[in-house]
């Protein structure tokens, strides 16, 4: 199953913007790995938009939703983007990246679809700070992690647009003798000489028909598989929390031991401050080696010291 090209994605983003701008996101679904569905709504009209990473973003006219078992990722995406309005859809960085700009009240987000490599779905705020990512990666030149700044990869290949691409008004579908669509193309492909040709008015329509005839063969996860994955993810989070708690506990023990071992110095320091309330912190730190005073609050009667372990 071939992936979408840069020129095809350029046309697709332009068509999607024209067709789905001003629609609202009603629901997000993760169907199987790398395969998502967005339910859109505008003036009571409901549309399903299919996303298959690296392959397609297209409208579908059939319902293939597993409504009973949303994944953790689907729930997280819903929490971020439900009821947001699509304000624009565009190609990003002249690469195989689609950005859906979303808005709700004063909040603006970006839904980013990386349609190259292994693909990814990323949500950022308007400054491109990553809020959520389907796949977490750290590369040599960029990081796809929540909290990191989203950066597209450095373009290595020539991404010049096909000549007269903006004037294209039809896409070619190639069919075999069984009338099955075997490929689509924005221009004549000598590989398919002798195949039946059909013309459609848009790349989005071509993708819809092509993937209806050629569904991406990814094994559907059972409800049990999904629950197991969610439990495994929950266990990992708990293990991480336990590890962090152990580190915090060890640090508190060390700080407690420090205070006990230096209690005589701390008492002398307190007496010194009582005697001379205008004493400079720098002088205190020089006099009481091993204790670093960072603040003296005479009003509330406390002294802050820094414990270096």
Steps between C-alpha positions, in 0.01 A plus 500: 500500500668818387520820702381843396749722315590860573315632194191293580502622858528861382183454292329309779562770763364764266185294432446416868524866593243595241260220599532473879596848616252627766389148597499409869668191644231296672686178579838331446553123468805275482388203293819298476870583497568816293133516395270771636160648436379852572129573513434853372187710527381821338142627509373151592692337213724220627802367312759235581860581409734202481870535582748224420850621583727524196215398270191718499266755649160462335126511553323167545132422466483197728520456876784276620522627854564284802286713730528295817874490566675833432875474556685716751646696210157562348369621835801731541448646151128552565583690817727732301306570179130415532275789393792686346443667164727431203624842386741379231668190358835536327821330401784585739867566426454391135511143633262208546350666805140620536405755764141550605472830686230481766328766707258515791441832674842647577679164466684405179652159433675316218416142400808382310503192276845377405445294186857376453717229657288314757258792527376688805208701635599791723304772679674828588396835637517809278871545582565141379569368849408130489202408716442144379664259255390159370862385474774629730839537330832670561700559183840656448354832386158506670290355780137388487417509869232683699645833610753517217481751217373341179753517219456340157788290369761664281398438139760285327337441161390727220141601569435717195137500395388333180470747213146644469390307809266783604312462171427128539128431482496120482676203659553167324381171649650185346285184506583138425286253303286437808417870520703531820692825551872418511642852521432871463715770344508873432653432156531220246700205631666282236499212747127461443486497121202288397316543831152648507507866598235690689516870581380662822497872580716496815784320675279465810238313295771285341630405845149421624435260210851350503495412870147369476630250244834452681451517877823524696562154642547566871373247750203626699571496872244318709340660804711271718822609323410864556431442868830313539688788335328751725585293810862470389515875448346556845755264660786688332369829637470352850852357483630840394312666787643248750853562371456877523353465850798287609741766374303770682493287818878446488557875456276580799688246716832662404365846576372380839840351584667824398275702734560262793877495447516880477241589763762667724604730217138578412423592864807726515389663171151568640650658816728716284205633300304570819791703638558692177186520285671722243783258436585442134434151353847500344661548842289220646607259227865590554469447875300175487684285248299200378164680517376727222240759605283618208238710681424656840137593565484696825130576463392136489802389708661239278833442330538314169812289453617311196593136545757379244524120494 
